[in-house]
Amino acid sequence: MTGCTRRALRRALFIVAGGLALTSCGREPPPPAKPVFYTELASASARVDAASARDLFNGYRGNLGLAPLVLDPQLMAEAERKAEALALAGAVADGSKGASGKGTSGKGTSGKGAGREEIVSAGYYTVSDAFSGWRGSPSHDRKLRTAAARRLGIATAYAPNSKYKVYWVVILSP
């Protein structure tokens, strides 16, 4: 072994040993924070992080060459009213008429009116799960891909005694 090789080996051992010493002294870096879109929303105090949801939607839409969405305060308020009404009625869970006046059933439904698209759904506890479910549903995915959409309203409501617990309303509008 040459002198140069021995020095390199000693340096490598020193670096590895130093790293082990740091680890054993409890100086490990903190684990990365859990992204907001994995936050559980099945509680009375939980609220969907609309900005994170918008960013998730915009990443998806951007990959498809579609225009980004902006959060719209009026659509946010309307989505919240509808989500609360659906949770109160248990509309998505039981197939009754909800806030939109349209029958609903299963994991989610969609409504349309005044040049906009709506996604109504229930049973998803995180933004990530809801978004994955919507992307996997041809009718919901078509709405996420609406080329004319520029504004977004999104809300959840919690109903602790219902089958699905978390109700969602997404409104996409030009």
C-alpha positions, 0 to 999 in steps of 0.5 A, a space after each residue: 500500500 502506498 503512502 497516498 493510499 494509506 492517507 486516503 484510507 485513514 481519511 475515509 475511516 476518520 470521516 465514517 467514524 466521525 459520522 458514527 460519532 455524531 449519530 451516536 451523540 444524538 446529532 442526527 438531522 431532524 426527519 423531514 417534515 411531513 408534507 401538508 397534503 398528507 395531513 389527516 382531515 378527519 377531525 373537527 378542527 382540521 381544514 384543507 390547506 387550499 394553497 397546497 391543494 392548488 399547488 398540487 392541482 397546478 403541478 398536474 395541470 402544468 405537466 399537461 400544458 394547462 393554465 394554473 389555477 388561482 384560489 378564488 375567495 368566493 368559490 372557496 366560500 361556496 365550496 365550504 358552504 356546500 361541503 358543510 351541507 353535504 356533511 350535514 346531509 350525508 349526501 355522498 354517503 347515502 345517495 340523497 340530494 345534497 347542496 347541489 340538488 343533484 343526486 350523489 353516490 359512491 366515492 364522488 360525483 361531479 356537478 356543472 353549472 354556470 360554465 364551471 365544473 364541480 367535484 363532490 366526494 367523500 371518504 378521503 382523509 388527505 388531499 393526497 388521497 383525494 387527488 389520487 382518487 380524482 385522477 383515477 376517476 375518468 369523470 373527475 380527471 376530465 374536470 381537473 383537466 378543464 382547459 378553461 379553468 382559471 379559478 379554484 375553490 376547495 373545501 372539506 367538512 367533517 361529519 364524525 358520525 357519518 360513514 365517510 367522515 370527510 366531505 369534499 367540494 372542488 369548484 373549477 371556474 373560468 
